[in-house]
Amino acid sequence: MIEDDIYTFRIDAYTPETIPMARLAEYMAVLAEMFGEEAAVHFKGLKAGSTQLLSRVEREAAPKVRLNVMNARSGDGRPEAAKAYVRANKMLREDNAVAHLALHESNVLEFPGRKTLTPPRLGPFNQAVHKDGVLVRVGGKDKTAHAIVEDADRVTWSFEVTRELAMALAHHLFEKPIRIVGTGRFVRNEEGSWECLALKGSEFKILNDDSLIDVVGRIRSLHWNLGDDPIADLRAIRDDGNGETH
């Protein structure tokens, strides 16, 4: 008879008596996210010694969970599993701990935690920026206001602007795309990713929202012979024949 899988997540920084309940719940949640198959994964208990969190996976879901665990570190498979693995390592670094995950007493996944080499935090730095999108909100109660644009990927960007600029922007709420130009303040975090701390807008301009097809159509109406591939032809026009483009 095939038995359920039993996983043991061992953390070296705590014992069952010293780990805060809220932190234990966070580790349980991140493990559940990594395992997937939530309805088939169950808390089995804690073992004495260092903190050893036991999870039971029903045999029907065992193959899928094993695959999720195997791919968690490489980033293959479920993106939620990879994100959970990264989150678990971040938590372990914060707790000055390392951990490993065992399946039936055999280690299957290491969590380097405090041993992970992380790049130093850099910044903050100021850099010129611009964002294109549709203005979806503008306003404020103090000397400054905020203008929020939504880009083509549905990501929103909030710029601090003067009240005068906010008043000028307000006329274009939910209308044609705009470009807000200004400066951004950025840091590189310990994960090696750049974070935007703040955006300040200094000016804007209205963008033409015509599609590329419309633009090419207007060019054709000028009786330019651009052939069947107008984009390639335009690039050729810019090429001086020596592989250099102007």
Buried (B, 14 or more C-beta within 10 A) or exposed (E): EEEBBBBBBBBBBBEBEEBEEEBBEBBBEBBBBBBBBEEBBEEBEBEEEBBBBBBBBBEEBBEBBBBBBBBBBEEEBBEEBBBBBBBBBBBBBEBEBBBBBBBEEEEBBEBEBBEBEEEEEEBBEEEEBEBBBBBEBBEBEEEEBBBBBBEEEEEEBBBBBBBEBBEBBEEBBEEEBBBBBBBBBBBBBEBEEBEBEBBBBEEBEEEEEEEEEEEBEEBEEEEEEBEEEBEEBBEEEEEEEEEEEE
